[in-house]
Amino acid sequence: MYAVSDAYKVAVADSHRKSKMRGILTVGSTVINLDDNDIIKDTVYVTNKCTNGNEYEYGCTYAAECGLTIKSAVDRYSLYDAELKLYWSLWTGAEWEEIPLGIFYISEPNRVNDKISLKALDGMTKLDIDIADDTQGTMPQLMSWIAEKCEIELAQTEEEYATFTNSNVQYSVQADKAKTYRDLLAYVC
């Protein structure tokens, strides 16, 4: 959960709230700023399901998905694997308070006339890399190792991971047993 102000909590409960969206689309070295004028109304969604169908699978690592439709003349083929950062802002009565909705990587850009429909997955897909080396370590050490190998940023520090239950337990990782870093993350969880 993202920490918000008390004014935000009051404003979000108001049935007459004012909100806006923005996005930052990074295509190679080109940055495209998106706002409400570019994003087609009622096309944005973000799903963060923790279930597979109707069942919760303990230790499973699910990718969040987002989708939206934008007005843009950009070549849709250049959008594959482009980074999309989404933000939602709410008017609190005194100022716009913005919260991040996530960082996603475009997997399906489809053009329909002058609009592009985008489907994107979060950084969990960056963990879908085969493990090449055997290793061992505690949970905080393995999390740092996964982040380094997959070139991702961890949300917590090793010190914060050290406060978790069983964080001092030594794990042995065999590349032929845990196929991908995503599998390893599920095992560590």
Sine and cosine of phi, psi and omega as CSV:
sin_phi,cos_phi,sin_psi,cos_psi,sin_omega,cos_omega
0.00,0.00,0.60,-0.80,-0.02,-1.00
-1.00,-0.08,0.72,-0.69,-0.01,-1.00
-0.96,0.28,0.77,-0.63,0.03,-1.00
-0.79,-0.62,0.25,-0.97,-0.01,-1.00
-0.97,0.23,0.25,-0.97,0.08,-1.00
-0.90,0.44,-0.59,0.81,0.02,-1.00
-0.89,0.45,-0.59,0.81,0.04,-1.00
-0.91,0.42,-0.69,0.72,0.00,-1.00
-0.88,0.48,-0.61,0.79,0.05,-1.00
-0.94,0.35,-0.70,0.71,-0.05,-1.00
-0.91,0.41,-0.60,0.80,-0.04,-1.00
-0.94,0.34,-0.42,0.91,0.02,-1.00
-0.99,0.14,-0.24,0.97,-0.02,-1.00
-0.96,0.27,0.77,-0.64,-0.02,-1.00
-0.95,0.31,-0.21,0.98,0.02,-1.00
-0.93,-0.36,0.61,0.80,-0.05,-1.00
-0.95,0.31,0.44,-0.90,0.07,-1.00
-0.93,-0.37,0.77,-0.64,0.00,-1.00
-0.67,-0.75,0.27,-0.96,0.08,-1.00
-0.48,-0.88,0.34,-0.94,0.01,-1.00
-0.84,-0.54,0.43,-0.90,0.16,-0.99
-0.53,-0.85,0.37,-0.93,0.03,-1.00
-0.59,-0.80,0.40,-0.92,0.10,-1.00
-0.84,-0.54,0.91,-0.41,-0.02,-1.00
-0.97,-0.25,0.89,-0.46,-0.01,-1.00
-0.95,-0.32,0.91,-0.41,-0.02,-1.00
-0.91,-0.42,0.98,-0.19,-0.10,-0.99
0.89,0.45,-0.86,-0.51,0.03,-1.00
-0.99,-0.16,0.03,1.00,0.00,-1.00
-1.00,-0.05,0.76,-0.65,0.04,-1.00
-0.94,-0.34,0.82,-0.58,0.02,-1.00
-0.91,-0.42,0.88,-0.47,0.03,-1.00
-1.00,0.03,0.78,-0.63,0.00,-1.00
-0.92,-0.39,0.61,-0.79,0.10,-0.99
-0.67,-0.74,-0.19,-0.98,-0.04,-1.00
-0.85,0.53,-0.44,0.90,0.02,-1.00
-0.95,0.31,-0.43,0.90,-0.04,-1.00
-1.00,-0.10,-0.47,0.88,-0.08,-1.00
-1.00,-0.04,0.83,-0.56,-0.02,-1.00
-0.95,0.33,0.77,-0.64,-0.05,-1.00
-0.84,0.55,0.64,-0.77,0.06,-1.00
0.91,0.42,0.38,0.92,0.05,-1.00
-0.95,-0.32,-0.14,0.99,-0.08,-1.00
-1.00,0.07,0.73,-0.68,0.15,-0.99
-0.56,-0.83,0.48,-0.88,0.11,-0.99
-0.70,-0.72,0.81,-0.59,0.05,-1.00
-0.89,-0.45,0.71,-0.70,0.04,-1.00
-0.77,-0.63,0.81,0.58,-0.04,-1.00
-0.91,0.42,0.60,-0.80,0.08,-1.00
-0.92,-0.39,0.35,0.94,0.00,-1.00
-0.74,-0.67,0.39,-0.92,0.09,-1.00
-0.93,-0.38,0.98,-0.18,-0.14,-0.99
0.96,0.30,-0.89,-0.45,0.00,-1.00
-0.95,-0.32,0.08,1.00,-0.09,-1.00
-0.89,-0.45,0.59,-0.81,0.12,-0.99
-1.00,-0.06,0.83,-0.55,0.01,-1.00
-0.97,-0.23,0.92,-0.40,-0.06,-1.00
-0.85,0.53,0.79,-0.61,0.05,-1.00
0.99,0.13,-0.01,1.00,-0.03,-1.00
-0.96,0.29,0.55,-0.84,0.00,-1.00
-0.91,-0.41,0.94,-0.34,-0.06,-1.00
-0.99,-0.17,0.58,-0.82,0.07,-1.00
-1.00,-0.04,0.67,-0.74,0.11,-0.99
-0.98,0.20,0.50,-0.87,0.02,-1.00
-0.82,-0.57,0.59,-0.81,0.13,-0.99
-0.73,-0.69,0.37,-0.93,0.05,-1.00
-0.52,-0.85,0.50,-0.87,0.07,-1.00
-0.26,-0.97,0.29,-0.96,0.06,-1.00
-0.87,-0.50,0.73,-0.68,-0.03,-1.00
-0.83,-0.56,0.39,-0.92,0.16,-0.99
-1.00,-0.06,0.88,-0.47,-0.01,-1.00
-0.31,-0.95,0.52,-0.86,0.05,-1.00
-0.99,-0.13,0.04,1.00,-0.03,-1.00
-0.89,0.46,0.54,-0.84,0.04,-1.00
-0.91,0.41,0.87,-0.50,-0.08,-1.00
-0.88,0.47,-0.52,0.86,-0.02,-1.00
-0.92,0.39,-0.43,0.90,0.03,-1.00
-0.96,0.27,-0.21,0.98,-0.07,-1.00
-1.00,0.08,-0.19,0.98,0.03,-1.00
-0.86,0.52,0.78,-0.63,0.00,-1.00
0.92,0.38,0.15,0.99,0.07,-1.00
-0.92,0.39,0.50,-0.87,-0.01,-1.00
-1.00,0.03,0.71,-0.70,0.03,-1.00
-0.80,-0.60,0.88,-0.48,0.09,-1.00
-0.96,-0.27,0.79,-0.61,-0.02,-1.00
-0.92,-0.40,0.62,-0.79,0.01,-1.00
-0.69,-0.72,0.60,-0.80,0.06,-1.00
-0.85,-0.52,0.73,-0.69,-0.01,-1.00
-0.87,-0.49,0.57,-0.82,0.00,-1.00
-0.79,-0.61,0.72,-0.70,0.05,-1.00
-0.98,0.21,0.86,-0.51,-0.06,-1.00
-1.00,-0.09,0.02,1.00,-0.06,-1.00
0.97,-0.25,-0.42,0.91,0.01,-1.00
-0.85,-0.52,-0.48,0.87,-0.05,-1.00
-0.31,-0.95,0.21,-0.98,0.11,-0.99
-1.00,0.08,0.81,-0.59,0.07,-1.00
-0.95,-0.32,0.83,-0.56,-0.12,-0.99
-0.95,-0.30,0.65,-0.76,0.10,-0.99
-0.82,-0.58,0.59,-0.81,0.05,-1.00
-0.98,0.19,0.66,-0.75,0.05,-1.00
-0.99,-0.12,-0.27,0.96,0.06,-1.00
0.67,-0.74,0.15,-0.99,0.08,-1.00
-0.91,-0.42,0.80,-0.61,-0.09,-1.00
-0.78,-0.63,0.33,-0.94,0.01,-1.00
-0.83,-0.56,0.83,-0.56,-0.15,-0.99
-0.93,0.36,0.79,-0.62,0.01,-1.00
-0.93,-0.38,-0.43,0.90,-0.03,-1.00
-0.64,-0.77,1.00,-0.07,0.14,-0.99
-0.99,-0.12,0.85,-0.52,-0.02,-1.00
-0.82,-0.57,0.81,-0.59,0.01,-1.00
-1.00,0.01,0.72,-0.69,0.13,-0.99
-0.75,-0.66,0.97,-0.23,-0.07,-1.00
0.85,0.53,-0.87,-0.50,-0.03,-1.00
-0.99,-0.10,0.21,0.98,-0.04,-1.00
-0.88,-0.47,0.43,-0.90,0.06,-1.00
-0.83,-0.55,0.84,-0.55,0.07,-1.00
-1.00,-0.02,0.82,-0.57,-0.06,-1.00
-0.91,-0.40,0.71,-0.71,0.21,-0.98
-0.87,-0.50,0.69,-0.73,-0.06,-1.00
-0.59,-0.81,0.46,-0.89,0.03,-1.00
-0.89,-0.46,0.44,-0.90,-0.02,-1.00
-0.97,0.23,-0.05,-1.00,-0.09,-1.00
-0.91,0.41,-0.12,0.99,0.03,-1.00
-0.85,0.53,-0.49,0.87,0.00,-1.00
-0.93,0.36,-0.33,0.94,0.06,-1.00
-0.93,0.38,-0.25,0.97,0.02,-1.00
-1.00,0.06,-0.05,1.00,-0.01,-1.00
-0.99,0.14,0.82,0.57,0.01,-1.00
-0.86,-0.51,0.70,-0.71,0.01,-1.00
-0.91,0.42,0.67,-0.75,0.05,-1.00
-0.98,0.21,0.79,-0.61,-0.05,-1.00
-0.99,-0.15,-0.48,0.88,-0.14,-0.99
-0.86,-0.50,0.59,-0.81,0.18,-0.98
-0.97,0.24,0.51,-0.86,0.05,-1.00
-0.39,-0.92,0.03,-1.00,0.10,-0.99
-0.49,-0.87,0.34,-0.94,0.02,-1.00
0.26,-0.96,0.09,-1.00,0.07,-1.00
-0.98,0.18,0.16,-0.99,0.00,-1.00
-0.83,0.55,-0.73,0.68,0.02,-1.00
-0.88,0.47,-0.62,0.78,0.02,-1.00
-0.92,0.39,-0.67,0.74,0.01,-1.00
-0.92,0.38,-0.61,0.80,0.04,-1.00
-0.89,0.46,-0.68,0.74,0.04,-1.00
-0.91,0.41,-0.62,0.78,0.02,-1.00
-0.90,0.44,-0.71,0.71,0.04,-1.00
-0.87,0.50,-0.72,0.70,-0.02,-1.00
-0.88,0.48,-0.67,0.74,0.01,-1.00
-0.91,0.42,-0.73,0.69,-0.04,-1.00
-0.91,0.41,-0.57,0.82,-0.07,-1.00
-0.99,-0.14,0.00,1.00,0.01,-1.00
0.82,0.58,0.79,0.61,0.05,-1.00
-0.83,-0.56,0.27,-0.96,0.03,-1.00
-0.97,-0.23,0.74,-0.67,0.04,-1.00
-0.98,0.18,0.52,-0.85,0.04,-1.00
-0.98,0.19,-0.41,0.91,0.00,-1.00
-0.87,-0.50,0.36,-0.93,0.07,-1.00
-1.00,0.04,0.22,-0.97,0.07,-1.00
-0.86,0.51,-0.58,0.82,0.01,-1.00
-0.91,0.42,-0.64,0.77,0.03,-1.00
-0.93,0.36,-0.63,0.77,0.06,-1.00
-0.89,0.45,-0.54,0.84,-0.02,-1.00
-0.90,0.44,-0.31,0.95,0.03,-1.00
-0.99,0.11,-0.16,0.99,-0.01,-1.00
-0.96,0.29,0.47,-0.88,0.06,-1.00
-0.87,0.50,0.65,-0.76,0.02,-1.00
0.88,0.47,0.38,0.92,-0.02,-1.00
-0.94,0.33,-0.27,0.96,-0.01,-1.00
-0.99,-0.11,0.02,1.00,0.01,-1.00
-0.95,0.30,0.71,-0.71,0.04,-1.00
-0.99,0.10,0.77,-0.63,0.06,-1.00
-0.92,-0.39,0.56,-0.83,0.08,-1.00
-0.93,-0.37,0.80,-0.60,-0.05,-1.00
-0.94,-0.33,0.85,-0.52,0.07,-1.00
-0.93,-0.36,0.85,-0.53,-0.11,-0.99
-0.85,0.52,-0.50,0.87,-0.01,-1.00
-0.98,0.17,-0.20,0.98,0.01,-1.00
-0.99,-0.16,-0.72,0.70,0.07,-1.00
-0.99,-0.17,0.98,-0.20,-0.15,-0.99
-0.91,0.41,-0.73,0.68,-0.05,-1.00
-0.84,-0.54,0.24,-0.97,0.06,-1.00
-0.91,0.42,-0.46,0.89,0.07,-1.00
-0.92,0.38,-0.66,0.75,0.09,-1.00
-0.88,0.48,-0.69,0.73,0.00,-1.00
-0.87,0.49,-0.69,0.73,0.03,-1.00
-0.85,0.52,-0.68,0.74,0.03,-1.00
-0.89,0.46,-0.67,0.74,0.01,-1.00
-0.90,0.43,-0.67,0.74,0.01,-1.00
-0.90,0.43,-0.63,0.78,0.03,-1.00
-0.90,0.43,0.00,0.00,0.00,0.00
